[in-house]
């Protein structure tokens, strides 16, 4: 399953399928990006980060892809599990800045 | 993240009351932040502090104040609460450096009647 950033705030996938969550960021001067996972009643949990000098970074079952040309960030989750159900959002940090700017997120539901 | 503890977890109060939300961390991070989260909006920064003697306003600081009592403690105050300050509030910490992620507590749900 795949979402398109802020315009599709929900995504449903079958357990075991791969998920792709997208984020369109706003500022070409952004230099650092993070994906967070937020479960109901909990705070955002760091998943993976990437610097602007990279195009791809992999973690355990997750991959972040960065396309600076179109200012697009994606999070791929392999073999999605019920425990992956949560809201996922991206954050960007701009060169010379101290502040992160957060997206509104995509709600991922994993269907058993 | 159990290393960042927020108290209280829930609070209901009335318009005009003074409220303090507290945050403590055992991560040993120098930098601490307060955010609010509203439905349909991304997290927005209220205040941040890079060390005990440093306080900086974020994008929505009006109506709020903070105190950094120690490296591990950062409190947020609403001097005279108003209903549109009803929100979920998060404290976060990070290490020094530009390329450092923030680590969040589990939030305080604040309702102002």
Interface residues (C-beta under 8 A of the other chain):
Chain A: X31 X32 X34 X36 X41 X42 X43 X44 X45 X46 X49 X51 X89 X91 X93 X98 X99 X100 X101 X102 X103 X104 X105
Chain B: X1 X4 X40 X41 X42 X43 X44 X45 X48 X50 X56 X58 X59 X90 X92 X98 X99 X101 X102 X103 X104 X105 X106 X107
